[in-house]
Amino acid sequence: MIFQKIWSYLTFKKEKNSKSNFNLKMMHGMNKISLFMFLIAMVVMMFKFCK
């Protein structure tokens, strides 16, 4: 059981008995926004330092 949970975390798969609620959806949305902002910042830094 513990190994299934660890494997689901590593492979980003949902567990069979896990429910998706509003807080979890909002957390994933915020993570997507922060990842997008991070990628934009990395591109800006690359352009700034490569001049």
PDB file with SEQRES, HELIX, SHEET and CRYST1 records, atoms N, CA, C and O in Angstrom:
SEQRES   1 A   51  MET ILE PHE GLN LYS ILE TRP SER TYR LEU THR PHE LYS          
SEQRES   2 A   51  LYS GLU LYS ASN SER LYS SER ASN PHE ASN LEU LYS MET          
SEQRES   3 A   51  MET HIS GLY MET ASN LYS ILE SER LEU PHE MET PHE LEU          
SEQRES   4 A   51  ILE ALA MET VAL VAL MET MET PHE LYS PHE CYS LYS              
HELIX    1 AA1 ILE A    2  THR A   11  1                                  10    
HELIX    2 AA2 PHE A   22  PHE A   49  1                                  28    
CRYST1    1.000    1.000    1.000  90.00  90.00  90.00 P 1           1          
ATOM      1  N   MET A   1       0.828  -1.200   0.000  1.00  0.00           N  
ATOM      2  CA  MET A   1       0.000   0.000   0.000  1.00  0.00           C  
ATOM      3  C   MET A   1       0.869   1.260   0.000  1.00  0.00           C  
ATOM      4  O   MET A   1       0.613   2.199  -0.754  1.00  0.00           O  
ATOM      5  N   ILE A   2       1.886   1.271   0.841  1.00  0.00           N  
ATOM      6  CA  ILE A   2       2.770   2.449   0.922  1.00  0.00           C  
ATOM      7  C   ILE A   2       3.523   2.620  -0.393  1.00  0.00           C  
ATOM      8  O   ILE A   2       3.709   3.744  -0.860  1.00  0.00           O  
ATOM      9  N   PHE A   3       3.957   1.510  -0.995  1.00  0.00           N  
ATOM     10  CA  PHE A   3       4.696   1.610  -2.248  1.00  0.00           C  
ATOM     11  C   PHE A   3       3.806   2.094  -3.382  1.00  0.00           C  
ATOM     12  O   PHE A   3       4.275   2.799  -4.275  1.00  0.00           O  
ATOM     13  N   GLN A   4       2.523   1.726  -3.360  1.00  0.00           N  
ATOM     14  CA  GLN A   4       1.586   2.223  -4.366  1.00  0.00           C  
ATOM     15  C   GLN A   4       1.418   3.725  -4.240  1.00  0.00           C  
ATOM     16  O   GLN A   4       1.335   4.429  -5.246  1.00  0.00           O  
ATOM     17  N   LYS A   5       1.367   4.219  -3.015  1.00  0.00           N  
ATOM     18  CA  LYS A   5       1.224   5.661  -2.785  1.00  0.00           C  
ATOM     19  C   LYS A   5       2.466   6.400  -3.276  1.00  0.00           C  
ATOM     20  O   LYS A   5       2.351   7.426  -3.947  1.00  0.00           O  
ATOM     21  N   ILE A   6       3.640   5.891  -2.950  1.00  0.00           N  
ATOM     22  CA  ILE A   6       4.893   6.517  -3.396  1.00  0.00           C  
ATOM     23  C   ILE A   6       4.977   6.483  -4.914  1.00  0.00           C  
ATOM     24  O   ILE A   6       5.366   7.472  -5.537  1.00  0.00           O  
ATOM     25  N   TRP A   7       4.614   5.346  -5.520  1.00  0.00           N  
ATOM     26  CA  TRP A   7       4.657   5.242  -6.976  1.00  0.00           C  
ATOM     27  C   TRP A   7       3.690   6.226  -7.631  1.00  0.00           C  
ATOM     28  O   TRP A   7       4.009   6.807  -8.669  1.00  0.00           O  
ATOM     29  N   SER A   8       2.506   6.419  -7.032  1.00  0.00           N  
ATOM     30  CA  SER A   8       1.545   7.364  -7.602  1.00  0.00           C  
ATOM     31  C   SER A   8       2.063   8.801  -7.486  1.00  0.00           C  
ATOM     32  O   SER A   8       1.796   9.619  -8.366  1.00  0.00           O  
ATOM     33  N   TYR A   9       2.800   9.121  -6.415  1.00  0.00           N  
ATOM     34  CA  TYR A   9       3.396  10.448  -6.302  1.00  0.00           C  
ATOM     35  C   TYR A   9       4.483  10.653  -7.351  1.00  0.00           C  
ATOM     36  O   TYR A   9       4.588  11.735  -7.929  1.00  0.00           O  
ATOM     37  N   LEU A  10       5.286   9.634  -7.601  1.00  0.00           N  
ATOM     38  CA  LEU A  10       6.385   9.748  -8.547  1.00  0.00           C  
ATOM     39  C   LEU A  10       5.910   9.801  -9.995  1.00  0.00           C  
ATOM     40  O   LEU A  10       6.528  10.461 -10.831  1.00  0.00           O  
ATOM     41  N   THR A  11       4.822   9.113 -10.288  1.00  0.00           N  
ATOM     42  CA  THR A  11       4.334   9.063 -11.665  1.00  0.00           C  
ATOM     43  C   THR A  11       3.191  10.036 -11.910  1.00  0.00           C  
ATOM     44  O   THR A  11       2.651  10.074 -13.015  1.00  0.00           O  
ATOM     45  N   PHE A  12       2.812  10.817 -10.919  1.00  0.00           N  
ATOM     46  CA  PHE A  12       1.743  11.822 -11.007  1.00  0.00           C  
ATOM     47  C   PHE A  12       0.398  11.208 -11.386  1.00  0.00           C  
ATOM     48  O   PHE A  12      -0.403  11.833 -12.082  1.00  0.00           O  
ATOM     49  N   LYS A  13       0.156   9.984 -10.925  1.00  0.00           N  
ATOM     50  CA  LYS A  13      -1.132   9.341 -11.179  1.00  0.00           C  
ATOM     51  C   LYS A  13      -2.001   9.468  -9.933  1.00  0.00           C  
ATOM     52  O   LYS A  13      -1.502   9.477  -8.808  1.00  0.00           O  
ATOM     53  N   LYS A  14      -3.310   9.567 -10.155  1.00  0.00           N  
ATOM     54  CA  LYS A  14      -4.229   9.639  -9.034  1.00  0.00           C  
ATOM     55  C   LYS A  14      -4.432   8.248  -8.446  1.00  0.00           C  
ATOM     56  O   LYS A  14      -4.359   7.243  -9.154  1.00  0.00           O  
ATOM     57  N   GLU A  15      -4.684   8.205  -7.159  1.00  0.00           N  
ATOM     58  CA  GLU A  15      -5.047   6.946  -6.542  1.00  0.00           C  
ATOM     59  C   GLU A  15      -6.498   6.642  -6.872  1.00  0.00           C  
ATOM     60  O   GLU A  15      -7.261   7.539  -7.231  1.00  0.00           O  
ATOM     61  N   LYS A  16      -6.874   5.387  -6.750  1.00  0.00           N  
ATOM     62  CA  LYS A  16      -8.223   4.987  -7.119  1.00  0.00           C  
ATOM     63  C   LYS A  16      -9.267   5.544  -6.167  1.00  0.00           C  
ATOM     64  O   LYS A  16     -10.377   5.873  -6.586  1.00  0.00           O  
ATOM     65  N   ASN A  17      -8.923   5.654  -4.891  1.00  0.00           N  
ATOM     66  CA  ASN A  17      -9.913   6.095  -3.911  1.00  0.00           C  
ATOM     67  C   ASN A  17      -9.782   7.569  -3.546  1.00  0.00           C  
ATOM     68  O   ASN A  17     -10.451   8.034  -2.623  1.00  0.00           O  
ATOM     69  N   SER A  18      -8.939   8.309  -4.248  1.00  0.00           N  
ATOM     70  CA  SER A  18      -8.765   9.717  -3.906  1.00  0.00           C  
ATOM     71  C   SER A  18      -9.840  10.566  -4.581  1.00  0.00           C  
ATOM     72  O   SER A  18     -10.167  10.362  -5.750  1.00  0.00           O  
ATOM     73  N   LYS A  19     -10.375  11.505  -3.837  1.00  0.00           N  
ATOM     74  CA  LYS A  19     -11.393  12.404  -4.364  1.00  0.00           C  
ATOM     75  C   LYS A  19     -10.737  13.733  -4.722  1.00  0.00           C  
ATOM     76  O   LYS A  19      -9.810  14.183  -4.048  1.00  0.00           O  
ATOM     77  N   SER A  20     -11.225  14.345  -5.778  1.00  0.00           N  
ATOM     78  CA  SER A  20     -10.711  15.643  -6.181  1.00  0.00           C  
ATOM     79  C   SER A  20     -11.647  16.714  -5.619  1.00  0.00           C  
ATOM     80  O   SER A  20     -12.838  16.734  -5.931  1.00  0.00           O  
ATOM     81  N   ASN A  21     -11.106  17.592  -4.798  1.00  0.00           N  
ATOM     82  CA  ASN A  21     -11.950  18.640  -4.233  1.00  0.00           C  
ATOM     83  C   ASN A  21     -11.481  20.015  -4.716  1.00  0.00           C  
ATOM     84  O   ASN A  21     -10.491  20.129  -5.438  1.00  0.00           O  
ATOM     85  N   PHE A  22     -12.196  21.032  -4.314  1.00  0.00           N  
ATOM     86  CA  PHE A  22     -11.943  22.395  -4.775  1.00  0.00           C  
ATOM     87  C   PHE A  22     -10.543  22.867  -4.395  1.00  0.00           C  
ATOM     88  O   PHE A  22      -9.850  23.474  -5.211  1.00  0.00           O  
ATOM     89  N   ASN A  23     -10.125  22.594  -3.164  1.00  0.00           N  
ATOM     90  CA  ASN A  23      -8.803  23.047  -2.713  1.00  0.00           C  
ATOM     91  C   ASN A  23      -7.685  22.418  -3.527  1.00  0.00           C  
ATOM     92  O   ASN A  23      -6.701  23.083  -3.851  1.00  0.00           O  
ATOM     93  N   LEU A  24      -7.828  21.154  -3.856  1.00  0.00           N  
ATOM     94  CA  LEU A  24      -6.810  20.477  -4.654  1.00  0.00           C  
ATOM     95  C   LEU A  24      -6.744  21.059  -6.058  1.00  0.00           C  
ATOM     96  O   LEU A  24      -5.653  21.233  -6.601  1.00  0.00           O  
ATOM     97  N   LYS A  25      -7.894  21.364  -6.654  1.00  0.00           N  
ATOM     98  CA  LYS A  25      -7.922  21.970  -7.982  1.00  0.00           C  
ATOM     99  C   LYS A  25      -7.273  23.348  -7.962  1.00  0.00           C  
ATOM    100  O   LYS A  25      -6.540  23.695  -8.888  1.00  0.00           O  
ATOM    101  N   MET A  26      -7.531  24.135  -6.925  1.00  0.00           N  
ATOM    102  CA  MET A  26      -6.933  25.462  -6.818  1.00  0.00           C  
ATOM    103  C   MET A  26      -5.423  25.360  -6.625  1.00  0.00           C  
ATOM    104  O   MET A  26      -4.674  26.164  -7.180  1.00  0.00           O  
ATOM    105  N   MET A  27      -4.969  24.383  -5.846  1.00  0.00           N  
ATOM    106  CA  MET A  27      -3.540  24.192  -5.624  1.00  0.00           C  
ATOM    107  C   MET A  27      -2.848  23.862  -6.946  1.00  0.00           C  
ATOM    108  O   MET A  27      -1.782  24.405  -7.236  1.00  0.00           O  
ATOM    109  N   HIS A  28      -3.439  22.984  -7.746  1.00  0.00           N  
ATOM    110  CA  HIS A  28      -2.841  22.641  -9.031  1.00  0.00           C  
ATOM    111  C   HIS A  28      -2.844  23.837  -9.973  1.00  0.00           C  
ATOM    112  O   HIS A  28      -1.903  24.022 -10.744  1.00  0.00           O  
ATOM    113  N   GLY A  29      -3.892  24.649  -9.918  1.00  0.00           N  
ATOM    114  CA  GLY A  29      -3.932  25.851 -10.738  1.00  0.00           C  
ATOM    115  C   GLY A  29      -2.841  26.831 -10.356  1.00  0.00           C  
ATOM    116  O   GLY A  29      -2.191  27.411 -11.226  1.00  0.00           O  
ATOM    117  N   MET A  30      -2.637  27.020  -9.058  1.00  0.00           N  
ATOM    118  CA  MET A  30      -1.575  27.923  -8.600  1.00  0.00           C  
ATOM    119  C   MET A  30      -0.203  27.383  -8.978  1.00  0.00           C  
ATOM    120  O   MET A  30       0.689  28.157  -9.324  1.00  0.00           O  
ATOM    121  N   ASN A  31      -0.020  26.069  -8.918  1.00  0.00           N  
ATOM    122  CA  ASN A  31       1.256  25.481  -9.311  1.00  0.00           C  
ATOM    123  C   ASN A  31       1.527  25.709 -10.794  1.00  0.00           C  
ATOM    124  O   ASN A  31       2.664  25.983 -11.179  1.00  0.00           O  
ATOM    125  N   LYS A  32       0.496  25.601 -11.630  1.00  0.00           N  
ATOM    126  CA  LYS A  32       0.675  25.845 -13.068  1.00  0.00           C  
ATOM    127  C   LYS A  32       1.058  27.296 -13.319  1.00  0.00           C  
ATOM    128  O   LYS A  32       1.929  27.577 -14.143  1.00  0.00           O  
ATOM    129  N   ILE A  33       0.411  28.220 -12.613  1.00  0.00           N  
ATOM    130  CA  ILE A  33       0.725  29.640 -12.776  1.00  0.00           C  
ATOM    131  C   ILE A  33       2.151  29.925 -12.342  1.00  0.00           C  
ATOM    132  O   ILE A  33       2.875  30.643 -13.032  1.00  0.00           O  
ATOM    133  N   SER A  34       2.569  29.370 -11.199  1.00  0.00           N  
ATOM    134  CA  SER A  34       3.926  29.637 -10.710  1.00  0.00           C  
ATOM    135  C   SER A  34       4.976  29.020 -11.627  1.00  0.00           C  
ATOM    136  O   SER A  34       6.041  29.606 -11.823  1.00  0.00           O  
ATOM    137  N   LEU A  35       4.697  27.852 -12.187  1.00  0.00           N  
ATOM    138  CA  LEU A  35       5.639  27.240 -13.123  1.00  0.00           C  
ATOM    139  C   LEU A  35       5.757  28.078 -14.382  1.00  0.00           C  
ATOM    140  O   LEU A  35       6.859  28.258 -14.902  1.00  0.00           O  
ATOM    141  N   PHE A  36       4.640  28.592 -14.882  1.00  0.00           N  
ATOM    142  CA  PHE A  36       4.650  29.444 -16.062  1.00  0.00           C  
ATOM    143  C   PHE A  36       5.435  30.727 -15.798  1.00  0.00           C  
ATOM    144  O   PHE A  36       6.215  31.157 -16.648  1.00  0.00           O  
ATOM    145  N   MET A  37       5.239  31.344 -14.630  1.00  0.00           N  
ATOM    146  CA  MET A  37       5.979  32.562 -14.287  1.00  0.00           C  
ATOM    147  C   MET A  37       7.473  32.275 -14.154  1.00  0.00           C  
ATOM    148  O   MET A  37       8.298  33.096 -14.555  1.00  0.00           O  
ATOM    149  N   PHE A  38       7.825  31.125 -13.597  1.00  0.00           N  
ATOM    150  CA  PHE A  38       9.230  30.743 -13.463  1.00  0.00           C  
ATOM    151  C   PHE A  38       9.881  30.602 -14.832  1.00  0.00           C  
ATOM    152  O   PHE A  38      11.001  31.069 -15.041  1.00  0.00           O  
ATOM    153  N   LEU A  39       9.184  29.961 -15.764  1.00  0.00           N  
ATOM    154  CA  LEU A  39       9.745  29.789 -17.105  1.00  0.00           C  
ATOM    155  C   LEU A  39       9.922  31.128 -17.813  1.00  0.00           C  
ATOM    156  O   LEU A  39      10.918  31.340 -18.505  1.00  0.00           O  
ATOM    157  N   ILE A  40       8.964  32.026 -17.642  1.00  0.00           N  
ATOM    158  CA  ILE A  40       9.098  33.364 -18.227  1.00  0.00           C  
ATOM    159  C   ILE A  40      10.300  34.094 -17.623  1.00  0.00           C  
ATOM    160  O   ILE A  40      11.061  34.741 -18.343  1.00  0.00           O  
ATOM    161  N   ALA A  41      10.468  33.990 -16.311  1.00  0.00           N  
ATOM    162  CA  ALA A  41      11.601  34.644 -15.652  1.00  0.00           C  
ATOM    163  C   ALA A  41      12.934  34.068 -16.137  1.00  0.00           C  
ATOM    164  O   ALA A  41      13.903  34.807 -16.309  1.00  0.00           O  
ATOM    165  N   MET A  42      12.983  32.763 -16.356  1.00  0.00           N  
ATOM    166  CA  MET A  42      14.223  32.156 -16.855  1.00  0.00           C  
ATOM    167  C   MET A  42      14.548  32.656 -18.259  1.00  0.00           C  
ATOM    168  O   MET A  42      15.716  32.896 -18.566  1.00  0.00           O  
ATOM    169  N   VAL A  43      13.551  32.815 -19.111  1.00  0.00           N  
ATOM    170  CA  VAL A  43      13.781  33.321 -20.467  1.00  0.00           C  
ATOM    171  C   VAL A  43      14.263  34.764 -20.403  1.00  0.00           C  
ATOM    172  O   VAL A  43      15.189  35.139 -21.122  1.00  0.00           O  
ATOM    173  N   VAL A  44      13.647  35.579 -19.550  1.00  0.00           N  
ATOM    174  CA  VAL A  44      14.063  36.979 -19.413  1.00  0.00           C  
ATOM    175  C   VAL A  44      15.491  37.058 -18.910  1.00  0.00           C  
ATOM    176  O   VAL A  44      16.279  37.866 -19.403  1.00  0.00           O  
ATOM    177  N   MET A  45      15.837  36.219 -17.923  1.00  0.00           N  
ATOM    178  CA  MET A  45      17.209  36.231 -17.406  1.00  0.00           C  
ATOM    179  C   MET A  45      18.216  35.796 -18.464  1.00  0.00           C  
ATOM    180  O   MET A  45      19.318  36.339 -18.536  1.00  0.00           O  
ATOM    181  N   MET A  46      17.842  34.822 -19.282  1.00  0.00           N  
ATOM    182  CA  MET A  46      18.752  34.382 -20.342  1.00  0.00           C  
ATOM    183  C   MET A  46      19.008  35.506 -21.331  1.00  0.00           C  
ATOM    184  O   MET A  46      20.149  35.713 -21.744  1.00  0.00           O  
ATOM    185  N   PHE A  47      17.965  36.240 -21.718  1.00  0.00           N  
ATOM    186  CA  PHE A  47      18.154  37.352 -22.636  1.00  0.00           C  
ATOM    187  C   PHE A  47      18.968  38.463 -21.995  1.00  0.00           C  
ATOM    188  O   PHE A  47      19.785  39.101 -22.659  1.00  0.00           O  
ATOM    189  N   LYS A  48      18.749  38.697 -20.708  1.00  0.00           N  
ATOM    190  CA  LYS A  48      19.451  39.772 -20.029  1.00  0.00           C  
ATOM    191  C   LYS A  48      20.938  39.476 -19.886  1.00  0.00           C  
ATOM    192  O   LYS A  48      21.763  40.371 -20.070  1.00  0.00           O  
ATOM    193  N   PHE A  49      21.296  38.236 -19.562  1.00  0.00           N  
ATOM    194  CA  PHE A  49      22.700  37.883 -19.351  1.00  0.00           C  
ATOM    195  C   PHE A  49      23.458  37.561 -20.633  1.00  0.00           C  
ATOM    196  O   PHE A  49      24.689  37.545 -20.633  1.00  0.00           O  
ATOM    197  N   CYS A  50      22.748  37.310 -21.710  1.00  0.00           N  
ATOM    198  CA  CYS A  50      23.414  36.967 -22.976  1.00  0.00           C  
ATOM    199  C   CYS A  50      23.663  38.177 -23.868  1.00  0.00           C  
ATOM    200  O   CYS A  50      24.138  38.016 -24.993  1.00  0.00           O  
ATOM    201  N   LYS A  51      23.361  39.358 -23.408  1.00  0.00           N  
ATOM    202  CA  LYS A  51      23.605  40.559 -24.213  1.00  0.00           C  
ATOM    203  C   LYS A  51      25.062  40.835 -24.379  1.00  0.00           C  
ATOM    204  O   LYS A  51      25.435  41.810 -25.031  1.00  0.00           O  
TER     205      LYS A  51                                                      
END                                                                             
